[in-house]
Amino acid sequence: MNIEARKNSPAAERNCTPILAELQRLLPAQGLALEVASGTGQHAARFAAALPAWRWQPSDGDPRAGASISAWCEGLANVPPPLHLDVRADVWPGVSAAVDAIFCANLLHISPWASCAGLLRGAARHLTAQGLLLLYGPYVVEGEATAPSNLAFDADLRARDPAWGLRRLGDVQQQAEAAGLRLRERVAMPANNLLLVFVRLDLP
């Protein structure tokens, strides 16, 4: 086991359990999932182990992430090798034409807006008719107070890169609808995060 290659994200370690509980509630018994921006690979390893009837495809925009993802997922038969995936691309090489779920955690606020638009367009291309897009992270919700910790986080992100920052939920919804998706459910999560569940516009 290549433990030395494993990188560790304390945030991923903390949020694995509450996210998994929602995945178990929302997802059908089996299917094919694409995880976008898998990062260290901790989420992929934990979710694939807990959902053995799901094939869990990890991916990341940084090719250097592959070693850690592979190390965390070593021995899991339902996890194929990670893909190098730029969500902004019009074609996602290696991704199945039809996936039952797309999961993405903590990407939109640490990437330019084009990544959000690209992710939503790609999800609309690849999700099955009943497929779910699940986005986890902090958002600014119009008409609701933003937690001081999220405001400070947003300011820090924008100081590091003006193209980064917490996204407004309304902007994400508008972009989703332009791509052919709509927000079906918004789940409050620990530490002032949300899990957003998108489906195709024509689904109830």
Secondary structure, DSSP 8 states (H G I E B T S, - for coil): --GGG----HHHHHHHHHHHHHHHHHS-SSEEEEEES-TTSHHHHHHHHH-TTEEEEEEESSGGGHHHHHHHTTT-TT----EE--TTSSS-TT--S-EEEEEEES-GGGS-HHHHHHHHHHHHHHEEEEEEEEEEE-EE-TTS---HHHHHHHHHHHHH-TT-S-EEHHHHHHHHHHHTEEEEEEEEEGGGEEEEEEEETT--
